Amino acid sequence: MTVETDDRGNAPLLMDFDDNSLLSELFGEHDRNLARIEQRLNVSLSSRGNRVAIIGDASAQAAARIVLDDLYARLKKGYDMGNGEVDAAIRMAEAAATGRGPKLSVASEEHMIRTPRRSLTPRSPTQAGYIDQLRNSELTFGLGPAGTGKTFLAVAVAIEALMDGVVQRIILSRPAVEAGERLGFLPGDMRDKIDPYLRPLYDALNYMMPGDQVTRLMESGDIEVAPVAFMRGRTLTNAYIIVDEAQNTTSVQMKMLLTRLGEGSRMVINGDLSQIDLPRGTRSGLANAADVLHGVKGVKFTRFGEEDIVRHDLVTRIVHAYSAFDKAHNILNDDGLERTLSRKGTDGKDNA
């Protein structure tokens, strides 16, 4: 690939691609990928043959070039590409340009997670740092709003570790707390009663592994899904333990969970302190742990922000609207959310 420019400040920046067979996927159906880049980076893109012209100010042109270069490199390596990858490339370029994170590429294999069904790559610089912690730390906390990939990536890394023999089993847990509702009596045996609370964890497993393989591993005990209440009295060795929705644990439950960690195990504690469903006046164990364990050697924190949300664009705007409303009305939840999250650095991580 060659890049040409003339010496005028706002002249088009021209990019030539050497493999025409990849361009239809790079540009997207009806050039929708180019339109997405135009909208997010405030540039104008036009294609002719194997050439793309980028029109905009110098910084926007540079960012668009990085995005197209990264996506093209990803396609040349044979990896698939959808809206998520396009958004990820844009997010990475923006973070690097503004100094909010290192320069990362969606074509890089450094942070790629390989699971039986698909290979996954981070979609923000914070996610990349989180993957590093998930792979290398014995205890990791993932804090932040919904849609930032906290649980999804943790399950993926756990599956990778199980497949590679790093651990012997995966244990997934979450508190059985109703989200602001009273569901009343639930029919069936104990598993029937708790399964609705654990369904998001099953969904993540089935997304990354064939259903029959998930069933076999659960029947053999290599994968266990259980509510927090079932963790008491156990010592969890050679396991990858993920505690989801941890904002709905009490301080007593959180201490109990943290002291289950045995030899050869890793534990991930995830939660969103803006969505606590505990009874009023009950402090979240996750908020308490963030205060108690801050600065403790070996405990790692990744703090996600609104910019890390990788769901539908509207989810980002919804979270931002709620956050702005709360700040404008001086709303602070019982766990001191603003104080707890204020430690987030410019890279989204707290490497205590």
BALOBA-1460 file (C-alpha; in Angstrom, 3 decimals):
// residues 352
<rec num="1" residu="m" x="0.000" y="0.000" z="0.000"/>
<rec num="2" residu="t" x="1.203" y="3.500" z="-0.784"/>
<rec num="3" residu="v" x="-0.045" y="6.814" z="0.552"/>
<rec num="4" residu="e" x="0.221" y="10.022" z="-1.467"/>
<rec num="5" residu="t" x="-0.450" y="13.624" z="-0.497"/>
<rec num="6" residu="d" x="0.206" y="16.951" z="-2.135"/>
<rec num="7" residu="d" x="1.600" y="19.970" z="-0.353"/>
<rec num="8" residu="r" x="-1.726" y="21.779" z="0.256"/>
<rec num="9" residu="g" x="-3.053" y="21.712" z="3.767"/>
<rec num="10" residu="n" x="-6.562" y="20.403" z="3.047"/>
<rec num="11" residu="a" x="-5.810" y="18.343" z="-0.013"/>
<rec num="12" residu="p" x="-7.180" y="14.793" z="-0.149"/>
<rec num="13" residu="l" x="-5.048" y="12.105" z="1.411"/>
<rec num="14" residu="l" x="-4.932" y="9.183" z="-1.031"/>
<rec num="15" residu="m" x="-4.626" y="5.526" z="-0.047"/>
<rec num="16" residu="d" x="-4.006" y="2.717" z="-2.543"/>
<rec num="17" residu="f" x="-4.756" y="-0.926" z="-1.661"/>
<rec num="18" residu="d" x="-2.960" y="-3.754" z="-3.437"/>
<rec num="19" residu="d" x="-5.609" y="-6.503" z="-3.099"/>
<rec num="20" residu="n" x="-8.852" y="-5.567" z="-4.830"/>
<rec num="21" residu="s" x="-10.543" y="-8.785" z="-3.657"/>
<rec num="22" residu="l" x="-10.640" y="-7.451" z="-0.080"/>
<rec num="23" residu="l" x="-12.083" y="-4.044" z="-0.864"/>
<rec num="24" residu="s" x="-15.753" y="-5.010" z="-0.956"/>
<rec num="25" residu="e" x="-15.463" y="-6.297" z="2.601"/>
<rec num="26" residu="l" x="-13.319" y="-3.349" z="3.675"/>
<rec num="27" residu="f" x="-15.779" y="-0.801" z="2.310"/>
<rec num="28" residu="g" x="-18.850" y="-2.778" z="3.396"/>
<rec num="29" residu="e" x="-22.148" y="-3.306" z="1.626"/>
<rec num="30" residu="h" x="-23.112" y="-0.057" z="-0.111"/>
<rec num="31" residu="d" x="-19.937" y="1.483" z="1.432"/>
<rec num="32" residu="r" x="-21.494" y="1.351" z="4.914"/>
<rec num="33" residu="n" x="-18.092" y="0.939" z="6.627"/>
<rec num="34" residu="l" x="-16.806" y="4.065" z="4.905"/>
<rec num="35" residu="a" x="-19.959" y="5.915" z="5.953"/>
<rec num="36" residu="r" x="-19.415" y="4.821" z="9.555"/>
<rec num="37" residu="i" x="-15.850" y="6.136" z="9.504"/>
<rec num="38" residu="e" x="-17.009" y="9.399" z="7.939"/>
<rec num="39" residu="q" x="-19.618" y="9.935" z="10.650"/>
<rec num="40" residu="r" x="-17.357" y="9.132" z="13.583"/>
<rec num="41" residu="l" x="-14.210" y="10.945" z="12.415"/>
<rec num="42" residu="n" x="-15.786" y="13.883" z="10.577"/>
<rec num="43" residu="v" x="-14.099" y="13.153" z="7.264"/>
<rec num="44" residu="s" x="-15.305" y="12.563" z="3.734"/>
<rec num="45" residu="l" x="-14.268" y="9.333" z="1.991"/>
<rec num="46" residu="s" x="-14.617" y="8.511" z="-1.683"/>
<rec num="47" residu="s" x="-13.458" y="5.344" z="-3.406"/>
<rec num="48" residu="r" x="-12.539" y="4.658" z="-6.998"/>
<rec num="49" residu="g" x="-11.003" y="1.371" z="-7.997"/>
<rec num="50" residu="n" x="-8.423" y="0.446" z="-5.389"/>
<rec num="51" residu="r" x="-7.982" y="4.028" z="-4.175"/>
<rec num="52" residu="v" x="-9.655" y="5.887" z="-1.294"/>
<rec num="53" residu="a" x="-9.492" y="9.674" z="-0.961"/>
<rec num="54" residu="i" x="-9.768" y="11.097" z="2.553"/>
<rec num="55" residu="i" x="-10.861" y="14.724" z="2.855"/>
<rec num="56" residu="g" x="-10.796" y="16.568" z="6.194"/>
<rec num="57" residu="d" x="-8.433" y="18.304" z="8.542"/>
<rec num="58" residu="a" x="-4.992" y="16.804" z="9.027"/>
<rec num="59" residu="s" x="-5.688" y="15.050" z="12.348"/>
<rec num="60" residu="a" x="-8.950" y="13.525" z="11.089"/>
<rec num="61" residu="q" x="-7.246" y="12.371" z="7.898"/>
<rec num="62" residu="a" x="-4.502" y="10.706" z="9.923"/>
<rec num="63" residu="a" x="-7.030" y="8.921" z="12.147"/>
<rec num="64" residu="a" x="-9.048" y="7.706" z="9.150"/>
<rec num="65" residu="r" x="-5.902" y="6.403" z="7.494"/>
<rec num="66" residu="i" x="-5.007" y="4.432" z="10.637"/>
<rec num="67" residu="v" x="-8.500" y="2.945" z="10.759"/>
<rec num="68" residu="l" x="-8.503" y="1.855" z="7.116"/>
<rec num="69" residu="d" x="-4.956" y="0.542" z="7.402"/>
<rec num="70" residu="d" x="-5.821" y="-1.534" z="10.502"/>
<rec num="71" residu="l" x="-8.999" y="-2.975" z="9.009"/>
<rec num="72" residu="y" x="-7.235" y="-3.832" z="5.750"/>
<rec num="73" residu="a" x="-4.429" y="-5.573" z="7.678"/>
<rec num="74" residu="r" x="-7.041" y="-7.562" z="9.606"/>
<rec num="75" residu="l" x="-8.680" y="-8.749" z="6.383"/>
<rec num="76" residu="k" x="-5.298" y="-9.699" z="4.887"/>
<rec num="77" residu="k" x="-4.712" y="-11.977" z="7.881"/>
<rec num="78" residu="g" x="-7.984" y="-13.743" z="7.146"/>
<rec num="79" residu="y" x="-9.988" y="-12.499" z="10.132"/>
<rec num="80" residu="d" x="-13.632" y="-11.548" z="9.799"/>
<rec num="81" residu="m" x="-14.832" y="-7.982" z="10.081"/>
<rec num="82" residu="g" x="-18.165" y="-6.499" z="11.086"/>
<rec num="83" residu="n" x="-19.533" y="-3.322" z="12.614"/>
<rec num="84" residu="g" x="-17.873" y="-4.167" z="15.929"/>
<rec num="85" residu="e" x="-14.411" y="-4.330" z="14.392"/>
<rec num="86" residu="v" x="-14.961" y="-1.091" z="12.476"/>
<rec num="87" residu="d" x="-16.059" y="0.670" z="15.662"/>
<rec num="88" residu="a" x="-13.120" y="-0.845" z="17.529"/>
<rec num="89" residu="a" x="-10.609" y="0.448" z="14.977"/>
<rec num="90" residu="i" x="-12.158" y="3.920" z="15.213"/>
<rec num="91" residu="r" x="-12.141" y="3.806" z="19.008"/>
<rec num="92" residu="m" x="-8.473" y="2.722" z="19.086"/>
<rec num="93" residu="a" x="-7.444" y="5.468" z="16.661"/>
<rec num="94" residu="e" x="-9.324" y="8.142" z="18.612"/>
<rec num="95" residu="a" x="-7.791" y="7.013" z="21.924"/>
<rec num="96" residu="a" x="-4.271" y="7.086" z="20.489"/>
<rec num="97" residu="a" x="-4.831" y="10.491" z="18.883"/>
<rec num="98" residu="t" x="-6.096" y="12.061" z="22.135"/>
<rec num="99" residu="g" x="-3.530" y="10.367" z="24.384"/>
<rec num="100" residu="r" x="-6.173" y="8.290" z="26.229"/>
<rec num="101" residu="g" x="-4.443" y="5.055" z="25.365"/>
<rec num="102" residu="p" x="-1.597" y="3.389" z="23.455"/>
<rec num="103" residu="k" x="-1.748" y="2.811" z="19.721"/>
<rec num="104" residu="l" x="-3.426" y="-0.548" z="19.217"/>
<rec num="105" residu="s" x="-4.519" y="-2.388" z="16.094"/>
<rec num="106" residu="v" x="-7.532" y="-4.620" z="15.497"/>
<rec num="107" residu="a" x="-5.191" y="-6.712" z="13.336"/>
<rec num="108" residu="s" x="-2.824" y="-7.452" z="16.218"/>
<rec num="109" residu="e" x="-2.817" y="-10.958" z="17.718"/>
<rec num="110" residu="e" x="-1.251" y="-9.866" z="21.020"/>
<rec num="111" residu="h" x="-4.595" y="-9.534" z="22.805"/>
<rec num="112" residu="m" x="-6.569" y="-12.005" z="20.704"/>
<rec num="113" residu="i" x="-8.569" y="-14.564" z="22.706"/>
<rec num="114" residu="r" x="-9.099" y="-17.894" z="20.986"/>
<rec num="115" residu="t" x="-12.137" y="-19.940" z="21.943"/>
<rec num="116" residu="p" x="-13.552" y="-23.058" z="20.250"/>
<rec num="117" residu="r" x="-16.154" y="-21.101" z="18.296"/>
<rec num="118" residu="r" x="-14.433" y="-17.809" z="17.488"/>
<rec num="119" residu="s" x="-11.437" y="-15.579" z="18.055"/>
<rec num="120" residu="l" x="-12.052" y="-12.326" z="19.888"/>
<rec num="121" residu="t" x="-10.102" y="-9.078" z="19.938"/>
<rec num="122" residu="p" x="-10.429" y="-6.071" z="22.275"/>
<rec num="123" residu="r" x="-12.599" y="-3.201" z="21.118"/>
<rec num="124" residu="s" x="-11.077" y="-0.448" z="23.243"/>
<rec num="125" residu="p" x="-7.697" y="0.265" z="24.869"/>
<rec num="126" residu="t" x="-9.248" y="-0.403" z="28.289"/>
<rec num="127" residu="q" x="-10.406" y="-3.820" z="27.134"/>
<rec num="128" residu="a" x="-6.874" y="-4.604" z="25.948"/>
<rec num="129" residu="g" x="-5.467" y="-3.740" z="29.380"/>
<rec num="130" residu="y" x="-8.220" y="-5.774" z="31.018"/>
<rec num="131" residu="i" x="-7.306" y="-8.846" z="28.946"/>
<rec num="132" residu="d" x="-3.684" y="-8.498" z="30.104"/>
<rec num="133" residu="q" x="-4.849" y="-8.473" z="33.719"/>
<rec num="134" residu="l" x="-7.216" y="-11.398" z="33.204"/>
<rec num="135" residu="r" x="-4.354" y="-13.480" z="31.837"/>
<rec num="136" residu="n" x="-1.665" y="-12.495" z="34.314"/>
<rec num="137" residu="s" x="-3.258" y="-11.506" z="37.636"/>
<rec num="138" residu="e" x="-4.551" y="-13.763" z="40.400"/>
<rec num="139" residu="l" x="-7.280" y="-11.300" z="41.407"/>
<rec num="140" residu="t" x="-8.820" y="-8.777" z="39.008"/>
<rec num="141" residu="f" x="-11.706" y="-6.361" z="39.521"/>
<rec num="142" residu="g" x="-13.622" y="-5.088" z="36.506"/>
<rec num="143" residu="l" x="-15.728" y="-2.035" z="37.344"/>
<rec num="144" residu="g" x="-17.872" y="-0.016" z="34.996"/>
<rec num="145" residu="p" x="-21.163" y="0.418" z="33.168"/>
<rec num="146" residu="a" x="-23.119" y="-2.206" z="31.288"/>
<rec num="147" residu="g" x="-21.962" y="-3.084" z="27.797"/>
<rec num="148" residu="t" x="-18.226" y="-2.670" z="28.325"/>
<rec num="149" residu="g" x="-17.427" y="-6.390" z="27.948"/>
<rec num="150" residu="k" x="-16.415" y="-7.104" z="31.546"/>
<rec num="151" residu="t" x="-18.048" y="-10.517" z="31.881"/>
<rec num="152" residu="f" x="-17.886" y="-11.416" z="28.198"/>
<rec num="153" residu="l" x="-14.089" y="-11.062" z="28.058"/>
<rec num="154" residu="a" x="-13.606" y="-12.747" z="31.435"/>
<rec num="155" residu="v" x="-15.536" y="-15.818" z="30.250"/>
<rec num="156" residu="a" x="-13.524" y="-15.864" z="27.006"/>
<rec num="157" residu="v" x="-10.177" y="-15.750" z="28.828"/>
<rec num="158" residu="a" x="-11.399" y="-18.428" z="31.262"/>
<rec num="159" residu="i" x="-12.310" y="-20.732" z="28.362"/>
<rec num="160" residu="e" x="-8.933" y="-20.056" z="26.758"/>
<rec num="161" residu="a" x="-7.190" y="-20.931" z="30.035"/>
<rec num="162" residu="l" x="-9.208" y="-24.147" z="30.376"/>
<rec num="163" residu="m" x="-8.498" y="-25.224" z="26.789"/>
<rec num="164" residu="d" x="-4.771" y="-24.480" z="27.241"/>
<rec num="165" residu="g" x="-4.566" y="-26.438" z="30.511"/>
<rec num="166" residu="v" x="-3.706" y="-23.378" z="32.602"/>
<rec num="167" residu="v" x="-6.630" y="-24.231" z="34.922"/>
<rec num="168" residu="q" x="-8.621" y="-27.435" z="35.410"/>
<rec num="169" residu="r" x="-12.087" y="-25.925" z="35.702"/>
<rec num="170" residu="i" x="-14.158" y="-22.784" z="35.390"/>
<rec num="171" residu="i" x="-16.482" y="-21.598" z="38.142"/>
<rec num="172" residu="l" x="-19.027" y="-18.910" z="37.263"/>
<rec num="173" residu="s" x="-21.040" y="-17.294" z="40.010"/>
<rec num="174" residu="r" x="-23.378" y="-14.386" z="40.609"/>
<rec num="175" residu="p" x="-25.732" y="-13.339" z="43.400"/>
<rec num="176" residu="a" x="-29.361" y="-14.402" z="42.961"/>
<rec num="177" residu="v" x="-30.771" y="-10.900" z="43.447"/>
<rec num="178" residu="e" x="-33.853" y="-9.680" z="41.602"/>
<rec num="179" residu="a" x="-33.379" y="-6.471" z="39.601"/>
<rec num="180" residu="g" x="-35.915" y="-4.257" z="41.337"/>
<rec num="181" residu="e" x="-38.714" y="-6.813" z="41.053"/>
<rec num="182" residu="r" x="-40.322" y="-9.417" z="43.259"/>
<rec num="183" residu="l" x="-40.741" y="-12.537" z="41.164"/>
<rec num="184" residu="g" x="-42.390" y="-14.571" z="43.906"/>
<rec num="185" residu="f" x="-42.346" y="-18.361" z="43.956"/>
<rec num="186" residu="l" x="-40.402" y="-20.036" z="41.159"/>
<rec num="187" residu="p" x="-41.393" y="-23.618" z="40.276"/>
<rec num="188" residu="g" x="-39.044" y="-26.569" z="39.880"/>
<rec num="189" residu="d" x="-35.985" y="-27.922" z="41.680"/>
<rec num="190" residu="m" x="-33.064" y="-25.822" z="42.948"/>
<rec num="191" residu="r" x="-31.431" y="-25.610" z="39.520"/>
<rec num="192" residu="d" x="-34.689" y="-24.470" z="37.933"/>
<rec num="193" residu="k" x="-34.985" y="-21.743" z="40.545"/>
<rec num="194" residu="i" x="-31.478" y="-20.313" z="40.139"/>
<rec num="195" residu="d" x="-31.009" y="-20.750" z="36.365"/>
<rec num="196" residu="p" x="-32.850" y="-17.504" z="35.448"/>
<rec num="197" residu="y" x="-30.320" y="-15.512" z="37.460"/>
<rec num="198" residu="l" x="-27.389" y="-17.280" z="35.794"/>
<rec num="199" residu="r" x="-28.680" y="-17.178" z="32.209"/>
<rec num="200" residu="p" x="-26.247" y="-14.396" z="31.069"/>
<rec num="201" residu="l" x="-23.336" y="-16.675" z="31.979"/>
<rec num="202" residu="y" x="-24.804" y="-19.564" z="29.978"/>
<rec num="203" residu="d" x="-25.294" y="-17.196" z="27.044"/>
<rec num="204" residu="a" x="-21.611" y="-16.219" z="27.107"/>
<rec num="205" residu="l" x="-20.512" y="-19.870" z="27.260"/>
<rec num="206" residu="n" x="-22.703" y="-20.894" z="24.341"/>
<rec num="207" residu="y" x="-21.476" y="-17.946" z="22.266"/>
<rec num="208" residu="m" x="-17.884" y="-19.152" z="22.550"/>
<rec num="209" residu="m" x="-18.310" y="-22.943" z="22.633"/>
<rec num="210" residu="p" x="-20.589" y="-25.447" z="20.862"/>
<rec num="211" residu="g" x="-23.618" y="-26.253" z="22.998"/>
<rec num="212" residu="d" x="-22.820" y="-29.981" z="23.237"/>
<rec num="213" residu="q" x="-19.307" y="-29.181" z="24.453"/>
<rec num="214" residu="v" x="-20.691" y="-26.828" z="27.122"/>
<rec num="215" residu="t" x="-23.084" y="-29.580" z="28.239"/>
<rec num="216" residu="r" x="-20.298" y="-32.174" z="28.478"/>
<rec num="217" residu="l" x="-18.014" y="-29.866" z="30.444"/>
<rec num="218" residu="m" x="-20.814" y="-28.973" z="32.850"/>
<rec num="219" residu="e" x="-21.735" y="-32.609" z="33.368"/>
<rec num="220" residu="s" x="-18.089" y="-33.473" z="34.087"/>
<rec num="221" residu="g" x="-17.728" y="-30.544" z="36.495"/>
<rec num="222" residu="d" x="-15.089" y="-28.798" z="34.393"/>
<rec num="223" residu="i" x="-17.511" y="-25.865" z="34.146"/>
<rec num="224" residu="e" x="-19.678" y="-25.032" z="37.132"/>
<rec num="225" residu="v" x="-22.310" y="-22.302" z="37.334"/>
<rec num="226" residu="a" x="-23.611" y="-21.529" z="40.803"/>
<rec num="227" residu="p" x="-25.054" y="-18.684" z="42.876"/>
<rec num="228" residu="v" x="-22.822" y="-16.880" z="45.369"/>
<rec num="229" residu="a" x="-24.639" y="-18.509" z="48.302"/>
<rec num="230" residu="f" x="-23.236" y="-21.909" z="47.254"/>
<rec num="231" residu="m" x="-19.609" y="-20.779" z="47.541"/>
<rec num="232" residu="r" x="-19.380" y="-20.756" z="51.358"/>
<rec num="233" residu="g" x="-17.051" y="-23.313" z="52.900"/>
<rec num="234" residu="r" x="-15.251" y="-24.194" z="49.671"/>
<rec num="235" residu="t" x="-11.602" y="-23.872" z="48.687"/>
<rec num="236" residu="l" x="-11.353" y="-23.361" z="44.931"/>
<rec num="237" residu="t" x="-8.053" y="-24.680" z="43.561"/>
<rec num="238" residu="n" x="-6.761" y="-24.778" z="39.979"/>
<rec num="239" residu="a" x="-9.841" y="-22.899" z="38.845"/>
<rec num="240" residu="y" x="-10.773" y="-19.757" z="36.946"/>
<rec num="241" residu="i" x="-13.449" y="-18.103" z="39.076"/>
<rec num="242" residu="i" x="-15.674" y="-15.343" z="37.727"/>
<rec num="243" residu="v" x="-18.092" y="-13.476" z="39.976"/>
<rec num="244" residu="d" x="-20.572" y="-11.501" z="37.894"/>
<rec num="245" residu="e" x="-22.934" y="-8.712" z="39.028"/>
<rec num="246" residu="a" x="-20.804" y="-8.395" z="42.159"/>
<rec num="247" residu="q" x="-22.347" y="-5.016" z="42.998"/>
<rec num="248" residu="n" x="-25.243" y="-7.072" z="44.407"/>
<rec num="249" residu="t" x="-23.113" y="-8.908" z="46.957"/>
<rec num="250" residu="t" x="-23.029" y="-7.762" z="50.563"/>
<rec num="251" residu="s" x="-19.724" y="-6.988" z="52.269"/>
<rec num="252" residu="v" x="-19.927" y="-10.313" z="54.128"/>
<rec num="253" residu="q" x="-20.512" y="-12.216" z="50.885"/>
<rec num="254" residu="m" x="-17.651" y="-10.448" z="49.146"/>
<rec num="255" residu="k" x="-15.177" y="-11.286" z="51.911"/>
<rec num="256" residu="m" x="-16.389" y="-14.891" z="51.810"/>
<rec num="257" residu="l" x="-15.850" y="-15.049" z="48.042"/>
<rec num="258" residu="l" x="-12.390" y="-13.516" z="48.116"/>
<rec num="259" residu="t" x="-11.224" y="-16.002" z="50.737"/>
<rec num="260" residu="r" x="-12.268" y="-18.982" z="48.547"/>
<rec num="261" residu="l" x="-9.218" y="-18.455" z="46.321"/>
<rec num="262" residu="g" x="-6.977" y="-21.532" z="46.385"/>
<rec num="263" residu="e" x="-3.668" y="-22.613" z="44.868"/>
<rec num="264" residu="g" x="-3.363" y="-22.301" z="41.102"/>
<rec num="265" residu="s" x="-6.566" y="-20.277" z="40.805"/>
<rec num="266" residu="r" x="-7.476" y="-16.882" z="39.400"/>
<rec num="267" residu="m" x="-10.496" y="-14.827" z="40.316"/>
<rec num="268" residu="v" x="-12.320" y="-12.044" z="38.493"/>
<rec num="269" residu="i" x="-14.870" y="-9.823" z="40.248"/>
<rec num="270" residu="n" x="-17.095" y="-7.781" z="37.918"/>
<rec num="271" residu="g" x="-19.830" y="-5.267" z="38.552"/>
<rec num="272" residu="d" x="-21.515" y="-1.974" z="37.796"/>
<rec num="273" residu="l" x="-21.851" y="0.241" z="40.864"/>
<rec num="274" residu="s" x="-24.570" y="2.286" z="39.177"/>
<rec num="275" residu="q" x="-26.931" y="-0.720" z="39.088"/>
<rec num="276" residu="i" x="-27.148" y="-1.953" z="42.671"/>
<rec num="277" residu="d" x="-30.289" y="-3.967" z="43.477"/>
<rec num="278" residu="l" x="-29.641" y="-4.542" z="47.189"/>
<rec num="279" residu="p" x="-32.170" y="-3.321" z="49.760"/>
<rec num="280" residu="r" x="-31.830" y="0.359" z="50.602"/>
<rec num="281" residu="g" x="-29.253" y="0.910" z="53.319"/>
<rec num="282" residu="t" x="-27.241" y="-2.232" z="52.458"/>
<rec num="283" residu="r" x="-23.788" y="-1.338" z="51.226"/>
<rec num="284" residu="s" x="-22.500" y="-3.141" z="48.171"/>
<rec num="285" residu="g" x="-19.686" y="-5.580" z="48.852"/>
<rec num="286" residu="l" x="-18.090" y="-4.542" z="45.580"/>
<rec num="287" residu="a" x="-17.939" y="-0.885" z="46.589"/>
<rec num="288" residu="n" x="-16.549" y="-1.877" z="49.982"/>
<rec num="289" residu="a" x="-13.899" y="-4.127" z="48.402"/>
<rec num="290" residu="a" x="-12.835" y="-1.344" z="46.010"/>
<rec num="291" residu="d" x="-12.078" y="0.808" z="49.062"/>
<rec num="292" residu="v" x="-10.557" y="-1.905" z="51.270"/>
<rec num="293" residu="l" x="-8.308" y="-3.483" z="48.622"/>
<rec num="294" residu="h" x="-7.145" y="-0.317" z="46.873"/>
<rec num="295" residu="g" x="-3.339" y="-0.398" z="46.983"/>
<rec num="296" residu="v" x="-3.080" y="-4.050" z="48.070"/>
<rec num="297" residu="k" x="-0.247" y="-5.781" z="46.223"/>
<rec num="298" residu="g" x="-1.436" y="-8.333" z="43.675"/>
<rec num="299" residu="v" x="-4.951" y="-6.924" z="43.366"/>
<rec num="300" residu="k" x="-5.621" y="-5.325" z="39.984"/>
<rec num="301" residu="f" x="-8.432" y="-2.990" z="38.981"/>
<rec num="302" residu="t" x="-9.710" y="-2.098" z="35.515"/>
<rec num="303" residu="r" x="-12.223" y="0.729" z="35.512"/>
<rec num="304" residu="f" x="-14.323" y="1.085" z="32.394"/>
<rec num="305" residu="g" x="-16.030" y="4.283" z="31.293"/>
<rec num="306" residu="e" x="-18.787" y="5.277" z="28.916"/>
<rec num="307" residu="e" x="-16.255" y="5.436" z="26.084"/>
<rec num="308" residu="d" x="-15.691" y="1.674" z="26.473"/>
<rec num="309" residu="i" x="-19.298" y="0.629" z="25.825"/>
<rec num="310" residu="v" x="-19.324" y="-1.716" z="22.838"/>
<rec num="311" residu="r" x="-23.034" y="-2.441" z="22.500"/>
<rec num="312" residu="h" x="-25.453" y="-0.487" z="20.314"/>
<rec num="313" residu="d" x="-24.513" y="3.187" z="19.933"/>
<rec num="314" residu="l" x="-27.735" y="4.102" z="21.696"/>
<rec num="315" residu="v" x="-26.565" y="2.300" z="24.859"/>
<rec num="316" residu="t" x="-23.630" y="4.701" z="25.091"/>
<rec num="317" residu="r" x="-25.954" y="7.678" z="24.768"/>
<rec num="318" residu="i" x="-28.362" y="6.244" z="27.358"/>
<rec num="319" residu="v" x="-25.595" y="5.678" z="29.915"/>
<rec num="320" residu="h" x="-24.218" y="9.168" z="29.256"/>
<rec num="321" residu="a" x="-27.669" y="10.726" z="29.692"/>
<rec num="322" residu="y" x="-28.222" y="9.006" z="33.032"/>
<rec num="323" residu="s" x="-24.728" y="9.970" z="34.216"/>
<rec num="324" residu="a" x="-25.244" y="13.603" z="33.220"/>
<rec num="325" residu="f" x="-28.652" y="13.697" z="34.910"/>
<rec num="326" residu="d" x="-27.254" y="12.258" z="38.152"/>
<rec num="327" residu="k" x="-24.401" y="14.769" z="38.216"/>
<rec num="328" residu="a" x="-26.710" y="17.681" z="37.421"/>
<rec num="329" residu="h" x="-28.997" y="16.721" z="40.312"/>
<rec num="330" residu="n" x="-26.170" y="15.800" z="42.692"/>
<rec num="331" residu="i" x="-27.384" y="12.202" z="42.924"/>
<rec num="332" residu="l" x="-24.943" y="9.955" z="44.762"/>
<rec num="333" residu="n" x="-25.902" y="6.400" z="45.606"/>
<rec num="334" residu="d" x="-25.540" y="4.827" z="49.034"/>
<rec num="335" residu="d" x="-22.138" y="3.395" z="48.126"/>
<rec num="336" residu="g" x="-20.506" y="6.677" z="47.146"/>
<rec num="337" residu="l" x="-20.253" y="5.816" z="43.451"/>
<rec num="338" residu="e" x="-18.617" y="9.075" z="42.380"/>
<rec num="339" residu="r" x="-15.989" y="8.773" z="45.088"/>
<rec num="340" residu="t" x="-15.313" y="5.113" z="44.313"/>
<rec num="341" residu="l" x="-14.891" y="5.664" z="40.592"/>
<rec num="342" residu="s" x="-12.850" y="8.842" z="40.877"/>
<rec num="343" residu="r" x="-9.612" y="6.859" z="41.026"/>
<rec num="344" residu="k" x="-9.852" y="5.956" z="37.328"/>
<rec num="345" residu="g" x="-6.784" y="7.138" z="35.481"/>
<rec num="346" residu="t" x="-6.534" y="8.354" z="31.928"/>
<rec num="347" residu="d" x="-5.825" y="4.814" z="30.726"/>
<rec num="348" residu="g" x="-8.904" y="3.404" z="32.474"/>
<rec num="349" residu="k" x="-6.804" y="1.235" z="34.796"/>
<rec num="350" residu="d" x="-5.842" y="1.244" z="38.434"/>
<rec num="351" residu="n" x="-2.805" y="-1.002" z="38.732"/>
<rec num="352" residu="a" x="-2.687" y="-1.269" z="42.480"/>
